[in-house]
Amino acid sequence: MTTTTVDTNRNLVLDLFMRFSSGDIDAALQLLHPDFVSHNPMVPHDPAATTGRQAFADFFRTPAGETLLKAGPDIRRIITGDDLVAVHNRIGTPGGDVAAVDIFRVADGLIAEHWDVVQPVPAQPANPHGMF
């Protein structure tokens, strides 16, 4: 992949974050590949009943999804390579801050897959380094 492609993929993912943070779920869906797959175990998806894109959108219309949208992006790092983009971000929730790494795979100029790893930010970390 060229540097231009890596930059384009990075900007695509940033655009997704901005569209979701503005609350425009339908605009965010435009950036997802028709065969989009979310690997997040909290996103219910029955492939026989609905597309991955629709399941992802439906999740963001639930109370848990709305909490994430309201938190807005607090992106700390973006790592890009080939068709993958990873975003290290902080999410402020009513139950406390969480650290997340969202990983996206881009195909055909759209986001085709999503994985994420999320953990609470401890009030008293065991070291002085912090999570961010």
C-alpha positions as CSV (number, residue, x, y, z in Angstrom):
1,M,0.0,0.0,0.0
2,T,1.1,3.5,-0.7
3,T,1.5,6.2,1.9
4,T,-1.5,7.9,0.2
5,T,-3.7,4.8,0.7
6,V,-2.6,4.6,4.4
7,D,-3.5,8.3,4.8
8,T,-6.8,7.8,3.0
9,N,-7.7,4.9,5.3
10,R,-6.7,6.9,8.4
11,N,-8.9,9.8,7.3
12,L,-11.8,7.4,6.5
13,V,-11.7,6.1,10.1
14,L,-11.4,9.6,11.5
15,D,-14.5,10.6,9.5
16,L,-16.4,7.7,10.9
17,F,-15.6,8.8,14.5
18,M,-16.7,12.4,13.6
19,R,-20.0,11.3,12.1
20,F,-20.8,9.1,15.0
21,S,-19.8,11.8,17.5
22,S,-22.2,14.2,15.8
23,G,-24.9,11.7,16.3
24,D,-25.5,11.1,12.6
25,I,-25.7,7.4,12.5
26,D,-27.0,7.3,8.9
27,A,-24.1,9.4,7.7
28,A,-21.7,7.0,9.5
29,L,-23.3,4.0,7.8
30,Q,-22.3,5.4,4.4
31,L,-18.7,4.7,5.4
32,L,-19.3,1.0,6.1
33,H,-18.8,-1.6,3.5
34,P,-22.0,-3.5,2.4
35,D,-20.4,-6.7,3.9
36,F,-19.3,-4.9,7.1
37,V,-18.7,-7.2,10.1
38,S,-18.4,-6.1,13.8
39,H,-16.5,-8.5,16.1
40,N,-17.7,-6.7,19.2
41,P,-19.5,-9.3,21.3
42,M,-21.9,-6.6,22.6
43,V,-23.3,-5.9,19.1
44,P,-26.1,-8.4,18.5
45,H,-26.1,-9.6,14.9
46,D,-28.0,-12.4,13.2
47,P,-26.7,-12.5,9.7
48,A,-29.9,-14.3,8.5
49,A,-32.0,-11.4,9.7
50,T,-29.9,-8.2,9.1
51,T,-26.7,-6.9,7.6
52,G,-23.7,-6.2,9.8
53,R,-24.0,-2.5,8.9
54,Q,-27.6,-2.4,10.2
55,A,-26.7,-4.4,13.4
56,F,-23.9,-1.9,14.1
57,A,-26.3,1.1,13.5
58,D,-28.9,-0.6,15.7
59,F,-26.4,-0.9,18.5
60,F,-25.7,2.8,18.5
61,R,-29.4,3.4,18.9
62,T,-29.4,1.4,22.2
63,P,-28.7,3.1,25.6
64,A,-25.2,1.7,25.6
65,G,-24.5,2.9,22.1
66,E,-26.0,6.3,22.9
67,T,-23.7,6.7,25.9
68,L,-20.7,6.1,23.6
69,L,-22.0,8.7,21.1
70,K,-22.5,11.3,23.8
71,A,-19.0,10.7,25.2
72,G,-17.5,11.9,21.9
73,P,-14.1,11.0,20.6
74,D,-11.0,11.6,22.7
75,I,-8.5,10.1,20.3
76,R,-5.0,9.7,21.7
77,R,-3.2,7.7,19.0
78,I,-3.8,6.4,15.5
79,I,-1.8,3.6,14.1
80,T,-2.1,2.7,10.4
81,G,-0.6,0.0,8.3
82,D,-1.8,-1.4,5.0
83,D,-5.5,-1.9,5.3
84,L,-5.7,-1.6,9.1
85,V,-6.3,1.4,11.3
86,A,-6.1,1.3,15.1
87,V,-7.5,4.1,17.2
88,H,-6.5,4.3,20.9
89,N,-9.1,6.5,22.6
90,R,-10.5,7.5,26.0
91,I,-14.3,7.3,26.5
92,G,-15.9,9.2,29.3
93,T,-19.0,7.3,30.5
94,P,-21.3,7.9,33.5
95,G,-19.8,4.8,35.1
96,G,-16.2,6.1,34.7
97,D,-13.7,6.5,31.9
98,V,-12.6,3.5,29.7
99,A,-9.7,3.0,27.5
100,A,-10.4,1.5,24.1
101,V,-8.5,0.4,21.0
102,D,-10.7,0.2,18.0
103,I,-9.3,-1.7,15.0
104,F,-10.7,-1.2,11.5
105,R,-10.0,-3.0,8.3
106,V,-10.6,-1.0,5.1
107,A,-11.6,-2.6,1.8
108,D,-12.8,-1.0,-1.4
109,G,-12.5,2.5,0.2
110,L,-14.9,1.6,3.0
111,I,-14.7,0.2,6.5
112,A,-15.2,-3.6,6.2
113,E,-14.4,-4.9,9.7
114,H,-14.2,-3.7,13.3
115,W,-12.7,-5.1,16.4
116,D,-12.4,-3.4,19.8
117,V,-10.8,-3.9,23.2
118,V,-12.1,-1.9,26.1
119,Q,-11.0,-1.7,29.7
120,P,-11.9,0.6,32.6
121,V,-9.4,3.3,33.6
122,P,-8.5,2.6,37.2
123,A,-8.9,5.4,39.8
124,Q,-5.7,4.2,41.4
125,P,-3.3,2.7,38.8
126,A,-0.6,0.4,40.0
127,N,2.1,2.5,38.2
128,P,2.7,6.2,37.3
129,H,2.6,5.7,33.6
130,G,-1.2,6.1,33.0
131,M,-3.1,4.5,30.2
132,F,-2.7,7.4,27.8
